[in-house]
Amino acid sequence: MAGFQGKSVLVLGGSRGIGAAIVRRFAAEGAAVTFTYAGSREAAERLAAETGSTAVATDSADRDAVIARVRDSGPLDVLVVNAGVAMMGDPLELEADAVDRMIRINVAAPYHAAVEAARRMPEGGRIVVIGSNVGDHVGFPGIAAYALTKSAVQGLVRGLARDFGPRSITVNAVQPGPVDTDMNPADGPLKDIVYGQMAIKRHGQPDEIAGMVAWLAGPEASFVTGAMHTIDGGFGA
């Protein structure tokens, strides 16, 4: 495959799970891929060696670091913001500083990264933010703060789609449900909670999410913008 031959792609949060699958997909299709990582240096180095991509350490909770990374990447054809954290638990017990850090990573970083990328992005560029199906449907308790961040992503995507539309830059969100990653393994505790609400009772695979991202970044999706693309096995149906 060479669908992205000669294209410059930056993936924020690409060392593991969904992010790594996205890096592999773009690299396999010929793109020049740079991805960021925070605490997974060894995994990042292995992925970079495997795919011929470039791994750079960047803290997505640090606004200035995010902006600098995007700026230093030069004109991007595709920006994918995958970096995110999930905090779950009784909101009366969650630490306020930890919640604020999640908001910086899940909401502020995508906004600032997208704006900075758009400064140099050529006409017809692509911005994809990885949200979550909980932005639409909070199916169980203990995820209010996380759901807040993913609902905020929806407003971000809709607004920036209008702002950047005159340059044919598309801005979309991909909203996965349960995906088999280190954060939410298929044999983990959430299985019993979520499968009862799903039409297809299994975890998704990272490659399935990467496929949707690649389609949104490709030529067939040039008229798709400001939209939420949910891939959750019917969790919210």
N, C-alpha and C positions, 0 to 999 in steps of 0.2 A: 504493500500500500504506500502511496506517496501523495495522499490528499492534501498534506500541509507542507509539501516540499518548499523550502525557502521562506517559510513563515517563522516569525519570532514569537515564542510563547513563554509566558511567565506563569507559573503555578505557585501561589502562596499556600504553603502547607502541603508539601508533596512527598514526604519521605515514607509514609506508611499508608496502609488502608486505601481509601478512596483516592486520596491524593496520588499515591504511587501508581495506581491503575491509570489515572489520568495522564501522568507523566509518561508511562509506558505507551499509552495509546498515541499520544502526539509524536513521541519519538519514533514509533514504528511507522508513522505516516510521513516521516521526513522532516518534521519541524526541528528547529533549533530551540531546545527547551532548557530553561533555567527554572529551578524550583527552590523554595526556601524550606528550612527546617528549624526547629528550636531545640528540643531535647533529644533528638534521635540521630546523633551524628553518624554512628556506625551504619545504621540503616540507610541514611542519606548517601553516604559514600559508596555503599554497595549498589544502590540504585543508580547512582551517577555512572559508576563503572559499567553496569549492565546495559544501560541505555544510551550512553554517550552524551548524557545531559550534564548540566552544571548545577551543583548543589551549593547554596549559600546560606549561612546562618543568619536568621532574622527573627527578632522577637515581634510577633504580631500584636502584642500588647503595647508596643512602643510606637506611637504615631509617627514620630520623626524617622524612626528606622524603617517603617513601612514605606513612607513617602520617598525616602532616599533610595530604597531598593528598587522601587518602580522607576524612579527617575534615572537611576544609573543603568537600568536595563535597556535604555534607549527606546526608539519607537517600537511599540509592540503591535503585532497583528491580533494577538489573543491574550487576554488576561483572565485567569481562572483563580477565584478566591475560595480556597478550600479550607484554610486554617480555621479551626474552631475548637471550642471546648464545651463540654456539657456538664453542668452541675445539677444534681438531683438531690432532693431531700426536703424536709419540712422547712418552709420559708421562714418560720420563726427561729430556726436554728442555723441557717446558713450564714456564713461570715459576710458582712457587708463588703469588705475589701475584695473578697473572692468574687462576689457577684459583679462588682464594678469592673474587675479585670476581665470577666467573661464578656461584659458589654463592650469593653474596648476591643477585644479580639473578634467577637462575632458581629459587631455593628460598626464601630468606628473604623476598624481596619478595612473592611470592604468599601466603605464610603470613600475614605481618603485614597485608597489604592486605585479605585475606579476613576476618581477625579484626576489624579496625577497621571494615570495611563492615558486618559482622554486628551491631555494636553499635547501629546505627540503622536497619538494613534492615527494611522492613515484612515481615509474614508473607507467605510465598510468594515471597520474593526469589530471585534467581538469581546464582550465582557460577560462572564458567567460567574455567578455567585452560588456557592453551595449552601442552600438553606436547609429546611427540614419540613416534613409533613406536619409537625406539631405547630407550625405557623398557621395551619388551617384548623387543626383538630387536636385538642389536648385531651387525650383519651384516658389518662389516669393521673392521680395526684402526684405532687412532688416535683413537677417540672415547670412551674410557673415562670421562674426567672429565665430558664432556657427558652421556653416558648415565646416570651417577650422578645428575646433577641431575634428569633426567627421570623416573628411577625414584623419586626422592624426591617428586616431584609426585604420583605415584600414592598414596603413603601419606598425603600431605597431604589429598588429595581424599577418600579413604575415611574418614579420621578426622574431618575437619570435617563431612562429610555426616552422620555420627552425632551430632556435637555440635549441629548446627543443625537437624537433622531435626524436633525437637519444634515448631519454628516454621515448618515447611514451607518452609524455605530449602534449595534444592537446591545441591549442589556437584558439579561434573563437570569432567572433563578432556577436551579434544579433542587427539588425537594425530596430527598430520599426518605424512605421509612427505615425499618430495621435492615441493616446491612452487616454482613459477616466480617467484622474487623476486630482488632484488639480491643477497641472501646466497647463493642457490643457483639461479642461472639455468638455464633449460632447456638451454642450449648450453654449460654449464659442465663442469668436469672430473669432477664426481660422476656425470654421466649414464652414462658407461661402467661405473662401479662398481655402480650400483644397478639399472639396467634389467634386468640379467640375473636379478635376484631378484624381479622384479615380475610380477604377472599381467597388469596393464594397463601397458604400457611407455611411460609418459609422465610428465611432471611434472603435479602437480595445479595448479589455478588458485586464487589467493587467494579468489575469489568462492565457490568450492566449500567452502572452510573456513568462510567467513563464513556460508554457508547453514546449516551444521551448528550453529554457535554460535547463530544466530538461533532455530533450532528448540529448542535446549536452553533458551533464555531465554524461550520462548513458552509458552502455556497447554497445549499438547499434551504437554509434557514435565514436567508437575507431579509425576509419580510416578517420575521418573528421577533418581537421585542416587547419589553415590559410585561412579560408573562411568567407565570409560575408553572413549572413542569414537574408534576408529582410522579414519583416512581416508588410506590410503597405497597405493592401487592394488594391494593384495595383496602388498606387500613382506614382510610377516610371516606370510603364509598358509602 
